[in-house]
Amino acid sequence: MSVELDGNILVTGTNRGIGLDLVKMLAERTGQRSHIYACCREPEGSRAEALKELVTQYPGKITLIKLDVSNEDSVVSAVQVVSAHVGAAGLNLLINNAAVNMPERPALMSATGKQDMMLSYEINVAGPFLISKMCLPLLQKAAEIRSSDDGDNMSCRRSAIINISTLFSSIEKCPETFPMAQMVPYRTSKAALNMLTCCQAEDFKTHNILVAGLHPGWVRTDMGGEIAPLSTEESVRGMLNVMSSLSNKDSGFLLDWEGNRIPW
Ligand SMILES: NC(=O)c1ccc[n+]([C@@H]2O[C@H](COP(=O)([O-])OP(=O)(O)OC[C@H]3O[C@@H](n4cnc5c(N)ncnc54)[C@H](OP(=O)(O)O)[C@@H]3O)[C@@H](O)[C@H]2O)c1
């Protein structure tokens, strides 16, 4: 069963790549009652031009929020602004999309430093941890509002956290995927994000908040590179279809943009 995505939706890392297209397609596909909180590090700067164009293109539908997921003060301020906007309606969907792949070029373990590991964990794991924790009361509010209609049924329309992960996080798939991309800080931080996904799913199921990991495919972005087979539109269209179909049975699992389950 598919449910239309709806309500208040927060996306991190939206000034380029997959995040930018998530905002665009959510603005296109969701109804009048929904609102998108598009977070990025510098909403006032030139790096957010494409995002600002979307705000103009979809009047009243998108609010830009300043957020650096690696900075706790920034997370607190961003969630305060969102909380004031959404009020009693709460937050229906949090998409933790912002991430880095350090060092930028796929590097051998010998060319990877501690700083690459620390930054990857700070942005790819501690960031989603913090923002999810701060957004929890808002997600709970949204889940409660729909309790009379939805009972114990979880969905991305009701209340959910989607952690954008990667095939490269899969420990089982590592022998197969390691030769094509070593990326040790990225892989290990995303594997930790998967464990965060499992922990959140267990912790938040009493509130009927769904939590799942999603692999967007190999996508043509600054991170994915020019030879990646998928466009951002194809990846995001697929991921939004998958999000629309998620239910209780999917919480605590990792799926790809076509809805296939990826082993841990
Ligand atoms: N592209 C792929 O093939 C692929 C494959 C598997 C998984 N993924 C995952 O998909 C997601 C999006 O990837 P992408 O390809 O769109 O990457 P991207 O083009 O490199 O964009 C990354 C986004 O994250 C933001 N970001 C980085 N650090 C941040 C921080 N500290 N605070 C807030 N925002 C921050 C960037 O903002 P700035 O412009 O300010 O740096 C940018 O908006 C990531 O989670 C990635 O791991 C991508």
The ligand as an ORCA input file, in Angstrom:
! r2SCAN-3c Opt
* xyz 0 1
  N      25.880     10.256     -4.979
  C      25.914      8.955     -4.751
  O      26.235      8.152     -5.667
  C      25.531      8.401     -3.424
  C      25.562      7.009     -3.259
  C      25.195      6.463     -2.031
  C      24.798      7.293     -0.995
  N      24.799      8.643     -1.174
  C      24.338      9.466     -0.040
  O      23.356     10.380     -0.480
  C      23.399     11.579      0.314
  C      23.529     12.800     -0.597
  O      24.715     12.634     -1.369
  P      25.064     13.559     -2.628
  O      25.607     12.662     -3.654
  O      23.935     14.486     -2.946
  O      26.294     14.380     -2.003
  P      26.859     15.833     -2.355
  O      26.520     16.198     -3.754
  O      28.297     15.797     -1.958
  O      26.042     16.784     -1.355
  C      26.228     16.660      0.015
  C      25.325     17.622      0.730
  O      25.584     17.490      2.153
  C      25.830     18.790      2.672
  N      26.692     18.773      3.842
  C      27.945     18.276      3.969
  N      28.406     18.489      5.206
  C      27.423     19.152      5.884
  C      27.282     19.654      7.203
  N      28.279     19.569      8.095
  N      26.124     20.247      7.554
  C      25.114     20.354      6.661
  N      25.188     19.933      5.394
  C      26.329     19.325      5.018
  C      26.490     19.552      1.521
  O      26.454     20.954      1.779
  P      27.671     21.953      1.376
  O      27.414     22.349     -0.053
  O      27.542     23.070      2.339
  O      28.949     21.188      1.506
  C      25.606     19.092      0.375
  O      24.401     19.809      0.362
  C      24.571     11.390      1.263
  O      24.098     10.917      2.502
  C      25.417     10.327      0.573
  O      26.211      9.607      1.496
  C      25.158      9.216     -2.343
*
